[in-house]
Amino acid sequence: MTTIQEFAGYPPTWCPGCGNWPIGQAIKKALVDLGYSPDKVVIVFGVGCSGNMNDFVNAYAIHSLHGRALPNAIGVKLANHRLPVIAIVGDGDCYGEGGNHFLHACRGNHDITVLVHDNSVYGLTTGQSAPTSPKGFKSKSTPQGMIEIPINPLALALTQGATFVAQAFSGDLIHLIEIIKLAIRHRGFSLVNILQPCITFNKVNTYEYYFQRTYKLSLDHTKDDYRLALKKCLENNEEKYPLGIIYQVEKPTFHDQLPQFSDDVPLIEKEKFKDLDRLINLFQ
């Protein structure tokens, strides 16, 4: 049986007390609980403090360009749809630099799991404001306060077609592990927005702040009710943060609808196309 130690890479260099620590442990524990070994899972990392986990987790991995983790993850999934593919990204990385990729990954219902470290700042580059920073937030890049309103990643994912939308909190490790496991099991685009304090550069969204404003969805929450889910997603705008699976439905994934996968054989196992002359003639 696989152990957490088998997924361990180099010792993390995150700030002591950073929310990345429990997220890293939750991911490893979830993978062990699901019965995966490091050679049976692919993880694609974005750039940022979350992306540094590329060195701290042992698995097949890609450290992508800033904001480009999702297209890389989609490419891996299309090459071998039998592999579980996880994208580990930050809020600035995924919702800012990679916002366009995020929208289209949702609408395609690509079968990948996206775990977002949402600390409302660009932590790696010393705390500039991010797309999730609250209006009025003061930082090195917004010394007079943030002008724009923050994006709502949950509502964004829901309205663009994601089939699994969830939120968790790095201060509740046991709950976070279970949500990650459910997200990985889901067939389709899975988003887990993980509320995570940046203890060095964000003095607003602290552990105490989230302990006072988060709540777990009831066990009888209807997960396939789109209107109810949207209502819950919008509670983030009111600084009331629901934790759990907000929305989940079963729909055909992107690769389910491609004729190339009708025989369920991964593309990497199929004979490579070699008739380049035919292609050249088509475009002459």
Secondary structure, DSSP 8 states (H G I E B T S, - for coil): ---GGGGB-S---S-TT-THHHHHHHHHHHHHHTT--GGG-EEEE-SSTTGGGGGTB-SEEEE--TT-HHHHHHHHHHH-TTS-EEEEEEHIIIIIITHHHHHHHHHHT-S-EEEEEE-SEETTTT-EE-TTS-TT---SS-TT---S----HHHHHHHTT-SEEEEEETT-HHHHHHHHHHHHHSSS-EEEEEE---TTT-SSS-HHHHHHHEEE--TT--TT-HHHHHHHHGGGGGT-EEEEEEEE-----TGGG-GGGTT---GGGS-----HHHHHHHT-
